[in-house]
Amino acid sequence: MSLTASQVEHTRALLRRGLAIPAHPLALNAQRQLDVRRQRALSRYYLDAGAGGLAVGVHTTQFAIREVGLYEEVLRLAVETARAWVEPGRELAMVAGVCGRTEQAVAEATLARGLGYNAGLLSLAAMKGQSEDALIAHCEAVAQEIPLIGFYLQPAVGGMNLSAAFWARFAAIPNVVAIKVAPFHRYRTLDVVRGLVQARAEERVTLYTGNDDHIVLDLITPFTVPRDGVPVTVRFRGGLLGHWSVWTSGAVRMLELCKSAAKGSVVTAEMLALDSRVTDCNSAFFDVANDFHGCIAGCHEILRRQGLLEGIWCLDPNEGLSPGQKEAIDRVCAEHGDLADDAFVKAGLSRWLA
């Protein structure tokens, strides 16, 4: 069945609300096999925490799920769990990670839409070295199959640098509904904003922060650039983040605080301080000291401490906590414990694991 204009517009309107969308981790057992019970528990946790959707099959889920034949199973498990768990009438933005060369990406997008996913988050990592024309043609092909979310992935974990001109061309693709901005770089973040405004797409394409190093600041900053001599202001409306795979109920509350501050045009010193505190936590979770080597394992470690995961195993046996990362996590948990949601998880854990 072909993608329809109404499906695109429905997804566009859903994302325009400004949602907290955690990037879903992969629950494994000690044999590095899928732990279905705990995978479901994670989905239930995020939904009860107030997440506006789930992003599955993305970097935090481990791109290697494709190599071990888990992509369809993990996507299906998340969407079926969500349907069974939430109350009738609650709409969720279900986002599927899509990657690979064009044939693979189109096939993943088609599969995801068939499973009931609203949008595809497109990683361009496999297209590294291709021309801008080739990248845009690739994006256009995938956008024929599913409403598309662009993904500015930082080079440290496989992304590439993309120009404002690229983002202007990308935002002009009719079925593009949002862009996840995650270069962890202020200048490159501004390139996306400039491209969006240049394409006159600011009312059609919603910006979501993936900049885990400046989550709060992205959400409260008015980004203003000139177009035809007139200032145009755009804002990030929500977040789609690996960081929000932990302490999720607190992240949902934080997003609402940010939206209120942005709406009222009043940003307090406390909100600015919160940005630095969240960034400090991220430095430990994402293993900044070791160029993000332990970024997935770091999130797993928080979930393990809370009882949601049995261990921090990743598909790659060489992927785990870096030297000193556990101590860094200990420090931020002690110093910023009020940002955690340990009590919330403790209260719901047995129900989510049932």
C-alpha positions in Angstrom: 0.0 0.0 0.0 1.4 3.4 -1.0 2.1 6.1 1.5 -0.8 8.6 1.5 -0.8 12.4 2.0 -3.1 12.0 5.0 -0.5 9.6 6.7 2.2 12.2 6.2 0.0 15.1 7.6 -1.1 13.0 10.6 2.6 12.3 11.5 3.5 15.9 10.9 0.8 17.2 13.2 1.7 14.6 15.9 5.4 15.6 15.9 4.4 19.3 15.9 3.0 18.9 19.4 6.6 18.7 20.8 7.1 15.2 22.2 9.6 13.5 24.5 10.7 10.4 22.5 13.3 8.2 24.1 15.7 6.2 21.8 14.9 2.6 22.9 17.8 0.4 24.1 18.2 -3.3 23.4 17.7 -5.6 26.4 20.0 -8.6 26.2 20.8 -11.6 28.4 24.2 -12.8 29.4 24.4 -14.8 26.2 23.8 -11.5 24.3 20.4 -12.7 23.1 17.2 -10.7 23.1 15.6 -10.6 26.5 12.0 -10.2 25.4 10.6 -9.7 29.0 12.9 -6.8 29.7 12.6 -5.4 26.3 8.9 -5.1 26.9 9.5 -3.7 30.4 11.6 -0.9 28.9 8.8 0.1 26.5 6.2 0.0 29.3 8.5 2.2 31.5 8.8 4.8 28.8 5.1 4.9 28.1 4.2 5.2 31.8 6.8 7.9 32.2 4.8 10.0 29.7 6.9 9.6 26.6 5.1 10.8 23.4 6.5 7.9 21.4 9.4 5.5 21.0 12.3 5.5 18.6 13.3 1.9 17.9 16.0 0.5 15.6 18.1 3.6 16.1 21.7 4.1 17.4 20.7 3.4 21.0 19.0 0.2 20.0 22.4 -0.8 18.4 22.6 -0.7 14.6 24.0 -4.2 14.7 20.5 -5.6 15.3 20.3 -5.8 11.5 23.4 -8.0 11.3 22.0 -10.6 13.8 18.5 -10.6 12.3 16.7 -8.8 15.1 15.5 -5.7 13.3 12.0 -6.8 12.5 11.5 -8.6 15.8 12.6 -5.7 17.9 10.4 -3.2 15.9 7.4 -5.5 16.1 7.9 -6.1 19.8 7.9 -2.4 20.6 4.9 -1.5 18.5 2.8 -4.4 19.8 3.8 -3.7 23.4 2.8 0.0 23.0 -0.6 -0.9 21.5 -1.4 -3.3 24.3 -0.1 -1.0 27.1 -1.5 2.5 26.5 -5.1 3.5 27.1 -7.4 3.8 24.0 -7.2 7.2 22.3 -3.6 8.0 23.3 -1.6 8.7 20.2 2.0 7.8 20.1 4.7 8.8 17.6 6.4 5.5 16.8 9.7 6.1 15.0 11.7 3.4 13.3 15.4 3.8 12.7 16.2 3.4 9.0 19.7 3.0 7.6 21.9 1.4 4.9 22.2 2.0 1.2 19.1 2.9 -0.7 17.8 -0.6 -1.3 18.2 -1.5 2.3 16.8 1.8 3.6 13.7 1.6 1.4 13.1 -2.0 2.5 13.4 -1.0 6.2 11.1 2.0 5.7 8.5 -0.2 4.0 8.7 -2.8 6.7 8.4 -0.2 9.5 5.3 1.4 8.0 3.7 -2.0 7.5 4.3 -2.7 11.2 2.5 0.6 12.1 5.4 3.0 12.6 4.6 6.7 11.9 8.0 7.8 10.7 11.4 6.7 9.8 14.6 8.3 11.3 17.1 8.1 8.4 20.8 7.6 9.2 23.1 8.5 6.3 26.1 6.8 7.7 26.2 4.2 5.0 26.2 6.9 2.4 29.4 8.5 3.6 31.5 9.8 0.7 28.5 10.2 -1.6 27.7 13.5 -3.4 25.0 15.8 -2.1 22.9 15.0 -5.1 23.2 11.3 -4.3 22.3 11.9 -0.7 19.2 13.8 -1.6 18.1 11.2 -4.2 18.6 8.5 -1.4 16.4 10.6 1.0 13.7 11.1 -1.7 13.5 7.4 -2.4 13.1 6.5 1.3 10.5 9.4 1.8 8.3 7.7 -0.8 7.8 4.8 1.7 7.4 6.5 5.1 7.2 10.1 6.6 10.8 11.0 7.0 12.8 12.4 9.9 16.2 13.6 9.0 19.1 12.7 11.3 22.2 14.8 11.7 24.3 12.2 13.5 27.6 13.3 14.9 30.8 12.0 13.2 32.1 10.3 16.4 29.4 7.6 16.1 29.3 7.3 12.3 27.7 10.5 11.0 29.1 13.0 8.5 29.2 16.8 8.3 26.3 18.2 6.2 25.9 21.7 4.9 23.1 24.3 5.3 22.6 23.8 1.5 22.0 20.1 2.1 19.5 20.7 4.8 17.6 23.2 2.7 17.3 20.6 -0.1 16.3 17.9 2.5 13.7 20.1 4.1 12.1 20.8 0.7 11.3 17.0 0.2 7.5 16.9 0.5 7.3 13.9 2.9 9.9 15.2 5.3 8.2 15.9 8.7 11.0 16.6 11.1 14.8 16.7 11.6 16.6 15.3 14.6 19.6 17.6 15.1 22.4 15.7 16.8 25.8 16.9 15.6 26.7 17.9 19.2 28.0 21.1 17.6 26.5 24.6 17.8 27.7 25.8 14.4 26.3 22.7 12.6 23.1 23.0 14.6 22.8 26.5 13.1 23.4 25.1 9.7 20.2 23.0 10.0 18.2 26.0 11.2 19.5 28.1 8.3 18.7 25.3 5.8 15.2 24.9 7.2 14.5 28.7 6.9 16.0 28.9 3.5 13.6 26.1 2.3 10.7 28.0 3.8 9.8 24.8 5.6 9.7 26.0 9.2 5.9 25.5 9.5 6.1 22.0 7.8 9.3 20.5 9.3 9.7 20.3 13.1 13.0 20.4 14.8 13.8 17.8 17.5 16.9 18.0 19.5 19.3 15.1 19.7 22.1 17.3 21.0 22.6 15.5 24.3 25.3 18.0 25.2 22.8 21.0 25.1 19.3 19.5 25.6 17.8 22.2 27.7 19.4 25.1 25.8 18.1 23.8 22.5 14.6 23.6 23.9 14.6 27.1 25.3 16.5 29.0 22.6 14.8 31.0 19.9 16.9 30.5 16.8 16.6 33.6 14.5 18.1 33.9 11.0 17.3 36.4 8.3 15.4 35.5 5.1 14.8 38.1 2.5 15.8 40.8 5.0 13.2 39.7 7.5 14.1 37.8 10.8 12.6 34.3 11.0 12.6 32.6 14.4 12.3 28.8 14.8 12.4 26.6 17.9 13.1 23.0 18.8 9.7 21.6 19.9 10.7 18.2 21.3 13.5 15.8 21.8 14.4 12.4 20.4 17.3 11.3 22.5 19.4 8.4 23.7 19.9 10.4 26.9 16.2 10.2 27.5 16.3 6.4 27.6 17.2 6.9 31.2 15.5 9.0 33.9 12.7 9.3 31.5 9.9 10.6 33.7 12.2 13.4 34.8 12.9 14.2 31.1 9.2 14.4 30.3 8.8 16.9 33.1 11.8 18.8 32.0 10.5 19.1 28.4 7.2 20.6 29.8 9.2 23.1 31.8 11.2 24.1 28.7 8.1 24.5 26.6 6.5 26.7 29.3 9.6 28.8 29.5 9.8 29.2 25.7 6.1 30.0 25.5 6.3 32.7 28.2 9.7 34.0 26.8 11.0 33.9 30.4 14.2 31.9 30.8 15.4 31.9 34.4 19.0 31.4 35.6 17.8 28.1 37.1 16.8 26.9 33.7 20.2 27.8 32.3 21.9 26.0 35.2 19.7 23.0 34.5 21.2 22.8 31.0 24.7 22.5 32.5 23.6 19.9 35.0 22.0 17.7 32.4 25.0 18.1 30.2 27.2 17.0 33.1 25.1 13.8 33.5 25.4 13.2 29.8 29.1 13.4 29.9 29.2 10.4 32.2 26.3 8.4 30.5 27.7 9.0 27.0 31.4 8.5 27.9 32.6 11.8 26.5 36.0 11.3 28.1 36.5 8.3 25.7 35.0 9.8 22.6 31.6 8.1 23.2 32.9 4.6 23.2 30.7 3.6 26.2 27.6 5.7 25.3 25.2 2.8 24.9 26.7 0.8 27.8 26.5 3.9 30.0 22.7 4.2 29.5 22.5 0.4 30.1 24.3 0.9 33.4 21.7 3.3 34.7 18.9 0.9 33.7 20.7 -2.0 35.3 21.0 -0.1 38.6 17.3 0.6 38.5 16.5 -3.1 37.8 15.1 -2.6 34.3 18.1 -4.4 32.7 19.8 -7.5 34.1 23.2 -6.4 32.7 24.9 -3.9 30.4 25.6 -6.4 27.6 25.8 -5.1 24.0 25.8 -7.2 20.8 29.5 -6.3 20.3 31.5 -8.0 23.2 34.0 -5.2 22.9 31.4 -2.6 23.7 31.1 -1.8 27.4 31.9 0.8 30.0 35.2 2.5 29.5 37.9 2.8 32.2 36.7 5.4 34.7 33.2 5.6 33.3 31.6 3.8 36.2 33.2 6.3 38.6 31.9 9.1 36.4 28.4 7.7 36.6 28.7 7.3 40.4 29.6 11.0 40.6 26.8 12.4 38.5 24.2 10.1 40.2 25.4 11.5 43.6 25.6 15.1 42.5 22.4 15.3 40.4 20.3 12.6 42.0 17.3 14.9 42.0 17.1 14.5 38.2 16.8 10.8 38.5 13.6 8.8 38.6 14.6 5.9 40.8 11.5 6.1 43.0 9.2 6.1 39.9 11.0 3.1 38.5 10.9 1.2 41.8 7.2 1.8 42.1 6.4 0.4 38.6 9.2 -2.2 38.0 7.3 -5.3 39.0 4.3 -4.4 36.9 6.5 -3.6 33.8 8.4 -6.9 34.2 5.2 -9.0 34.7 
